[in-house]
Amino acid sequence: MDLAITRKQNDELLLSRLGEIRSGQALDVLEPFAKAYLGLFYDIDNQIPPRERLDLLANSEIAHAVEQGFIAALSAMPSISATKFVVAMQTDEPMGEGYIALAGMDRLNYGDGVEPEQLPNSSVKTAIWAHYANNTFHEDSWLAGIYQRRPELAAEALLELWHACIERDVLLLPGFSDVYKGDPYQEIIRNTAIPLLSIWKTLRATDLARIFRAALNFCDHSKLSDSVNAALPHLQQYSIRHQVYWVSTAFLLNPDAKGQNFIQFMGQEKIKLLPMMDYVTNILRDDDCLHEKFSASGYASLVRCLGQKFTPQEDRYNNLSDITLKVLWFFYKLASFRDSSAKTALDSLRKIRVLKLYTEVFDYMGAIQASLVKGVPVPTFTDFVSGLRDESRLKKKINWSDRQ
C-alpha cells in the first residue's frame, strides 16, 4: 500500500461524504479505517498510536470525521444477532460491522463525550461479540470496564453468544475463561452460571468443576441446588468424572440429606473417589465457598467413602502417602467440631464394620472433641497427624498376601 496515494484518493473521494461519515451511516468507509485503527494493515506500523494511523490515510478533517463516525455507528448500526458473529467466527469471515464497533468502543474508552452507559444495549452486545469473533492486534481495554460497570448486560450478551455457540457445536466458549478464572467477575457469574449449566452439555469436566466452584461461591445456593437436583436423574449422558462433580455438588449443598445417596454413588471405585476427593477438598478448604460451615455428618460421609478404600500407607522412608494425608484431613475436620453433632457423627462411624481399622483414630478424635468443649484450642492438622503417629494409632491394612 502506497500511503501517500491512498491518502490523496481518500481526500478526493470522501470530502463530499463527511456528514454521512460523521453520523456513522457510511459503513463502507468506516470499515477499512476501523481495520487500520485496529492494526490490521501490515503496511501500517503497529507502533504508531491507533488515532495517528487515521491521519496516514486521510487529511485531518476526514480523520476526525471517521473518529466521530466510529462512535456514532455504535448507536446507528442495525442490530446483529450473536449467531451471525458465531457463523463469522466459524467461517473465518469476520463481520465488518464488528471492526467498526471495536474502534468505536476504543474511542469511547478515551473519553469522547459519550459513556458506554448511554449506548443502546444492542450496541454494547455487538461490541462484546465482535471482541470474540473478530481477531485483531489491538487490546480491547474497554471490555473489563463493561464487565465491571454493566455486569447484567454483559452476562446477557455472553449467554446469547454461548447459546449460539452451543447450538452450532462450538466446543470452547469464547469469553468463558475471561469470566470464570481466578479473579472472577462475581455479578456476571451470578447471572450466567446456573443457566450455563442447563445448556452446555458438551463441556469438559474441568470446565464443569470451574463453573460449580464459581457458582458455590457466588450464586444463590437454593437456586443452584434446584438446578443440580433437576439434572441428577439424567446423569447417564455424562462421563464418570462429570457425574462425580454433579453428585458431589448436590452433596456439598445439602450433606445431611444427600449423604447416603452420595455414599452409594461413589461406592469403592477409584475412578470416582479420586476426582471426588480432589474436588471436594478444594471446595471445603475455601472457607467462603459454601457460605456456611459444612456439617459434621457431611465430613462423616466423606470419611465413610474414603476411609475404607484408602487405608493408611507409608513409603519406604516411613512418610505417609499423599492420598493418606488427604483422607486424614477429613478425619481432622470432623475432630475439629465443638458441637454435639460431631459426637453423633463420630459414633455413627464407630458402628461401621469396614472402618474397624480406625477404632484408635476414632478414640483420638473423640478425645479432641471432648477437649474442645472444655475450651482447648483446635490443634493444627500437622499436630493431629503427628499425634496419631506418635501414639501408633494409624494401622495399616494387612492383606492375606502380606502374612508370613
C-alpha positions as CSV (number, residue, x, y, z in Angstrom):
1,M,0.0,0.0,0.0
2,D,1.4,3.4,-1.0
3,L,0.1,5.5,1.9
4,A,0.6,8.8,0.0
5,I,-1.5,7.7,-2.9
6,T,-4.2,6.2,-0.6
7,R,-4.3,9.4,1.4
8,K,-4.8,11.5,-1.8
9,Q,-7.5,9.3,-3.1
10,N,-9.4,9.3,0.2
11,D,-9.2,13.1,0.3
12,E,-10.7,13.4,-3.1
13,L,-13.4,10.8,-2.6
14,L,-14.5,11.4,0.9
15,L,-14.8,15.1,1.5
16,S,-18.2,15.1,-0.1
17,R,-19.4,12.4,2.4
18,L,-18.3,14.0,5.6
19,G,-21.8,14.2,7.0
20,E,-22.6,10.6,6.2
21,I,-19.2,9.6,7.8
22,R,-19.7,11.6,11.0
23,S,-23.2,10.2,11.5
24,G,-22.0,6.6,11.3
25,Q,-24.0,5.8,8.2
26,A,-21.1,5.3,5.8
27,L,-20.2,1.8,7.0
28,D,-18.4,1.1,3.7
29,V,-16.0,4.0,4.5
30,L,-15.7,3.3,8.2
31,E,-14.8,-0.4,7.9
32,P,-11.3,0.0,6.2
33,F,-10.5,2.9,8.5
34,A,-11.5,0.7,11.5
35,K,-9.2,-2.1,10.3
36,A,-6.4,0.4,10.1
37,Y,-7.2,1.8,13.5
38,L,-7.1,-1.7,15.0
39,G,-3.8,-2.6,13.4
40,L,-4.9,-5.0,10.7
41,F,-3.0,-3.5,7.8
42,Y,0.5,-4.8,7.6
43,D,1.7,-1.8,5.6
44,I,1.0,0.5,8.6
45,D,3.4,0.3,11.6
46,N,1.6,-1.0,14.6
47,Q,3.9,1.0,16.8
48,I,2.1,4.1,15.7
49,P,-0.8,5.1,18.0
50,P,-4.2,4.0,16.6
51,R,-5.6,7.5,16.2
52,E,-2.5,8.6,14.3
53,R,-3.0,5.8,11.8
54,L,-6.1,7.5,10.6
55,D,-4.0,10.6,9.7
56,L,-1.9,8.4,7.4
57,L,-4.9,7.6,5.3
58,A,-6.7,10.9,5.1
59,N,-6.5,14.6,6.0
60,S,-7.2,15.7,9.5
61,E,-10.8,16.8,8.7
62,I,-11.7,13.4,7.3
63,A,-9.8,11.5,10.0
64,H,-11.7,13.4,12.7
65,A,-15.0,12.7,10.9
66,V,-14.1,9.0,10.8
67,E,-13.3,9.1,14.5
68,Q,-16.7,10.6,15.2
69,G,-18.3,8.1,12.8
70,F,-16.9,5.1,14.8
71,I,-18.8,6.3,17.9
72,A,-21.9,7.4,16.0
73,A,-22.1,4.0,14.3
74,L,-22.4,2.2,17.6
75,S,-25.8,3.7,18.1
76,A,-26.8,3.8,14.4
77,M,-25.7,0.3,13.5
78,P,-28.5,-2.2,12.7
79,S,-29.0,-4.9,15.4
80,I,-26.9,-8.0,14.7
81,S,-27.5,-11.4,16.3
82,A,-25.0,-13.4,18.2
83,T,-25.5,-16.3,15.8
84,K,-24.1,-14.2,12.9
85,F,-21.0,-13.5,14.8
86,V,-20.6,-17.2,15.6
87,V,-21.0,-18.1,12.0
88,A,-18.4,-15.5,11.1
89,M,-16.1,-16.9,13.7
90,Q,-16.5,-20.4,12.3
91,T,-16.1,-19.4,8.7
92,D,-13.2,-17.1,9.4
93,E,-15.0,-14.3,7.7
94,P,-15.2,-11.5,10.3
95,M,-18.1,-9.1,10.4
96,G,-17.1,-5.7,9.0
97,E,-19.5,-4.0,11.4
98,G,-17.6,-5.7,14.2
99,Y,-14.4,-3.8,13.4
100,I,-16.3,-0.5,13.4
101,A,-17.9,-1.4,16.8
102,L,-14.5,-2.2,18.3
103,A,-13.0,1.0,17.0
104,G,-15.9,3.0,18.4
105,M,-15.7,1.4,21.8
106,D,-12.0,2.1,21.9
107,R,-12.5,5.8,21.2
108,L,-15.2,5.9,23.9
109,N,-12.7,4.5,26.3
110,Y,-10.5,7.5,25.8
111,G,-13.4,9.9,26.7
112,D,-15.1,11.4,23.7
113,G,-18.2,12.7,25.4
114,V,-20.2,9.5,25.3
115,E,-20.2,6.9,28.1
116,P,-20.9,3.2,27.5
117,E,-23.9,3.5,29.8
118,Q,-25.5,5.8,27.2
119,L,-25.2,3.3,24.4
120,P,-28.1,1.1,23.4
121,N,-27.9,-2.4,24.9
122,S,-27.7,-3.9,21.4
123,S,-24.6,-1.8,20.6
124,V,-22.7,-3.0,23.7
125,K,-23.6,-6.6,22.9
126,T,-22.4,-6.2,19.3
127,A,-19.1,-4.9,20.6
128,I,-18.7,-7.7,23.1
129,W,-19.5,-10.3,20.4
130,A,-17.1,-8.6,18.0
131,H,-14.3,-8.7,20.5
132,Y,-14.5,-12.5,20.5
133,A,-15.4,-13.1,16.8
134,N,-13.0,-10.5,15.1
135,N,-9.4,-11.2,15.8
136,T,-7.2,-8.0,15.9
137,F,-3.9,-6.9,17.2
138,H,-5.5,-4.3,19.4
139,E,-6.1,-4.6,23.1
140,D,-9.8,-4.0,23.9
141,S,-9.2,-2.4,27.2
142,W,-12.8,-1.2,27.4
143,L,-14.1,-4.8,27.8
144,A,-13.2,-5.1,31.5
145,G,-14.9,-1.8,32.2
146,I,-18.1,-3.1,30.6
147,Y,-17.9,-6.3,32.7
148,Q,-17.5,-4.3,35.9
149,R,-19.9,-1.4,35.2
150,R,-22.7,-3.2,33.3
151,P,-22.4,-6.8,34.5
152,E,-26.1,-7.8,33.9
153,L,-25.9,-6.7,30.3
154,A,-22.5,-8.4,29.9
155,A,-24.0,-11.6,31.3
156,E,-26.9,-11.3,28.9
157,A,-24.6,-10.8,26.0
158,L,-22.3,-13.7,27.0
159,L,-25.3,-16.1,27.4
160,E,-26.6,-15.2,24.0
161,L,-23.2,-15.8,22.5
162,W,-22.6,-19.0,24.4
163,H,-26.1,-20.3,23.4
164,A,-25.4,-19.6,19.8
165,C,-22.0,-21.4,20.1
166,I,-23.5,-24.4,21.7
167,E,-26.2,-24.7,19.0
168,R,-23.5,-24.7,16.4
169,D,-21.3,-27.2,18.2
170,V,-18.5,-24.9,19.2
171,L,-16.7,-26.8,22.0
172,L,-14.8,-23.9,23.6
173,L,-17.0,-21.0,24.5
174,P,-15.4,-17.6,23.8
175,G,-15.2,-15.4,26.9
176,F,-15.7,-18.3,29.3
177,S,-12.2,-18.2,30.7
178,D,-12.3,-14.4,30.9
179,V,-15.1,-14.6,33.5
180,Y,-14.5,-18.0,35.2
181,K,-10.9,-17.5,36.3
182,G,-9.0,-16.9,39.5
183,D,-10.3,-13.3,39.9
184,P,-13.8,-13.7,38.6
185,Y,-16.5,-11.2,37.8
186,Q,-18.9,-12.1,40.5
187,E,-22.0,-10.4,39.2
188,I,-21.6,-12.0,35.7
189,I,-21.2,-15.4,37.4
190,R,-24.3,-14.9,39.4
191,N,-26.2,-14.3,36.2
192,T,-24.6,-16.9,34.0
193,A,-23.5,-20.0,36.0
194,I,-26.9,-21.7,36.5
195,P,-28.2,-21.0,33.0
196,L,-24.9,-22.2,31.6
197,L,-25.1,-25.5,33.5
198,S,-28.5,-26.2,31.9
199,I,-27.5,-25.6,28.3
200,W,-23.8,-26.6,28.0
201,K,-23.9,-30.4,27.7
202,T,-20.6,-30.9,25.9
203,L,-18.3,-29.0,28.3
204,R,-15.1,-30.5,29.6
205,A,-15.1,-31.9,33.1
206,T,-12.5,-29.3,34.2
207,D,-14.9,-26.5,33.0
208,L,-17.8,-28.1,34.8
209,A,-15.8,-28.1,38.0
210,R,-14.8,-24.5,37.4
211,I,-18.5,-23.4,37.0
212,F,-19.6,-25.3,40.1
213,R,-16.9,-23.8,42.2
214,A,-17.7,-20.3,41.0
215,A,-21.5,-21.0,41.5
216,L,-20.9,-22.2,45.0
217,N,-19.0,-19.1,45.8
218,F,-21.3,-16.5,44.2
219,C,-24.8,-17.9,43.3
220,D,-27.9,-18.4,45.4
221,H,-27.5,-21.9,46.8
222,S,-31.2,-22.7,46.8
223,K,-31.4,-22.0,43.1
224,L,-28.2,-23.9,42.4
225,S,-29.5,-26.8,44.4
226,D,-32.7,-26.9,42.4
227,S,-30.7,-26.9,39.2
228,V,-28.4,-29.6,40.3
229,N,-31.2,-31.8,41.6
230,A,-33.1,-31.5,38.4
231,A,-30.1,-32.8,36.5
232,L,-29.3,-35.8,38.8
233,P,-31.8,-38.2,37.1
234,H,-30.2,-37.6,33.7
235,L,-26.5,-38.1,34.6
236,Q,-26.1,-41.2,32.4
237,Q,-25.5,-38.8,29.4
238,Y,-22.3,-37.6,31.0
239,S,-18.9,-39.2,31.6
240,I,-18.0,-40.6,35.0
241,R,-16.0,-37.5,36.0
242,H,-18.9,-35.3,35.1
243,Q,-21.2,-37.4,37.2
244,V,-18.8,-37.2,40.1
245,Y,-18.9,-33.4,40.0
246,W,-22.7,-33.3,39.8
247,V,-23.3,-35.7,42.6
248,S,-20.6,-34.2,44.8
249,T,-22.0,-30.7,44.3
250,A,-25.5,-31.9,45.3
251,F,-23.9,-33.4,48.4
252,L,-21.9,-30.3,49.2
253,L,-25.1,-28.2,49.0
254,N,-27.1,-30.5,51.3
255,P,-24.8,-33.0,53.0
256,D,-27.3,-34.2,55.6
257,A,-30.0,-35.0,53.1
258,K,-27.7,-36.3,50.3
259,G,-25.1,-38.2,52.3
260,Q,-26.5,-41.6,51.8
261,N,-27.0,-41.2,48.0
262,F,-23.5,-39.8,47.8
263,I,-22.0,-42.8,49.5
264,Q,-24.0,-45.2,47.4
265,F,-23.0,-43.5,44.1
266,M,-19.3,-43.3,45.0
267,G,-19.1,-46.9,46.1
268,Q,-15.5,-48.1,46.3
269,E,-14.5,-47.2,42.8
270,K,-11.2,-45.2,42.5
271,I,-12.3,-43.8,39.2
272,K,-15.0,-41.9,41.2
273,L,-13.3,-41.5,44.6
274,L,-10.0,-39.9,43.4
275,P,-11.6,-37.0,41.4
276,M,-14.2,-36.5,44.1
277,M,-11.6,-36.2,46.8
278,D,-9.7,-33.5,45.0
279,Y,-12.8,-31.6,44.0
280,V,-14.4,-31.7,47.4
281,T,-11.1,-30.9,49.2
282,N,-10.6,-27.8,47.1
283,I,-14.1,-26.6,47.8
284,L,-14.0,-27.3,51.6
285,R,-10.6,-25.6,52.0
286,D,-12.2,-22.4,50.8
287,D,-13.9,-21.1,53.9
288,D,-16.2,-18.8,51.9
289,C,-17.2,-21.3,49.2
290,L,-20.2,-22.8,50.9
291,H,-21.4,-19.6,52.7
292,E,-21.7,-21.6,55.9
293,K,-19.9,-24.3,57.9
294,F,-20.0,-27.7,56.4
295,S,-21.8,-30.2,58.7
296,A,-20.2,-32.9,60.8
297,S,-22.4,-35.5,59.2
298,G,-21.0,-34.4,55.8
299,Y,-17.4,-35.0,57.0
300,A,-18.6,-38.4,58.4
301,S,-19.9,-39.3,54.9
302,L,-16.6,-38.4,53.4
303,V,-14.7,-40.5,55.9
304,R,-17.1,-43.3,55.2
305,C,-16.5,-43.1,51.5
306,L,-12.7,-42.7,51.6
307,G,-11.5,-44.4,54.7
308,Q,-12.3,-48.0,53.6
309,K,-10.7,-47.7,50.2
310,F,-7.6,-45.6,51.0
311,T,-6.3,-47.1,54.2
312,P,-3.1,-45.6,55.8
313,Q,0.0,-46.1,53.6
314,E,3.7,-45.2,54.1
315,D,6.5,-45.0,51.6
316,R,9.9,-46.7,52.2
317,Y,11.0,-43.7,54.2
318,N,8.1,-44.1,56.6
319,N,6.4,-40.9,55.2
320,L,2.6,-41.0,54.9
321,S,1.4,-41.1,51.3
322,D,-0.2,-38.0,49.8
323,I,-3.5,-39.8,49.5
324,T,-3.4,-40.9,53.1
325,L,-2.8,-37.3,54.2
326,K,-5.7,-36.1,52.0
327,V,-8.0,-38.7,53.6
328,L,-6.8,-37.9,57.1
329,W,-7.8,-34.2,56.5
330,F,-11.4,-35.2,56.5
331,F,-10.9,-37.1,59.8
332,Y,-9.3,-34.0,61.2
333,K,-12.1,-31.7,60.2
334,L,-14.6,-34.0,61.9
335,A,-12.5,-34.0,65.0
336,S,-12.4,-30.2,65.0
337,F,-16.1,-29.7,65.6
338,R,-17.2,-28.4,69.0
339,D,-20.9,-29.1,69.0
340,S,-22.8,-32.3,69.8
341,S,-23.4,-33.1,66.2
342,A,-19.8,-34.1,65.9
343,K,-20.0,-36.8,68.6
344,T,-23.1,-38.2,66.9
345,A,-21.4,-38.3,63.6
346,L,-18.3,-39.9,65.1
347,D,-20.4,-42.5,66.9
348,S,-22.1,-43.4,63.6
349,L,-18.7,-44.2,62.1
350,R,-17.7,-46.4,65.0
351,K,-20.6,-48.7,64.2
352,I,-19.4,-49.4,60.6
353,R,-17.7,-52.7,60.4
354,V,-15.4,-51.9,57.5
355,L,-14.0,-49.0,59.4
356,K,-12.8,-51.0,62.5
357,L,-9.2,-50.4,61.3
358,Y,-9.8,-46.8,62.5
359,T,-11.0,-47.6,66.0
360,E,-8.0,-46.0,67.7
361,V,-8.2,-43.0,65.4
362,F,-11.8,-42.5,66.3
363,D,-10.8,-42.7,70.0
364,Y,-8.2,-40.0,69.4
365,M,-10.8,-37.8,67.6
366,G,-13.3,-38.3,70.4
367,A,-10.7,-37.1,72.9
368,I,-10.1,-34.0,70.8
369,Q,-13.8,-33.2,70.5
370,A,-14.2,-33.5,74.3
371,S,-11.2,-31.2,74.9
372,L,-12.7,-28.6,72.5
373,V,-15.9,-28.5,74.6
374,K,-13.7,-27.5,77.5
375,G,-12.2,-24.6,75.6
376,V,-8.9,-26.2,74.4
377,P,-7.8,-24.7,71.1
378,V,-8.2,-26.7,67.9
379,P,-4.9,-28.5,67.0
380,T,-3.3,-27.9,63.7
381,F,-3.6,-30.6,61.0
382,T,0.1,-31.3,61.4
383,D,-0.3,-31.8,65.1
384,F,-3.3,-34.0,64.6
385,V,-1.3,-36.3,62.2
386,S,1.7,-36.3,64.5
387,G,-0.4,-37.2,67.5
388,L,-1.8,-40.2,65.6
389,R,1.6,-41.4,64.6
390,D,3.3,-40.8,67.9
391,E,0.7,-42.9,69.7
392,S,0.8,-45.5,67.0
393,R,-3.0,-45.2,66.2
394,L,-2.7,-45.4,62.4
395,K,-3.0,-49.0,61.5
396,K,-2.1,-50.3,58.0
397,K,-4.4,-52.8,56.5
398,I,-2.8,-56.3,56.3
399,N,-3.7,-58.3,53.2
400,W,-3.6,-62.1,53.2
401,S,-0.6,-61.9,50.8
402,D,1.3,-59.9,53.4
403,R,1.1,-62.6,56.1
404,Q,4.1,-64.9,56.6
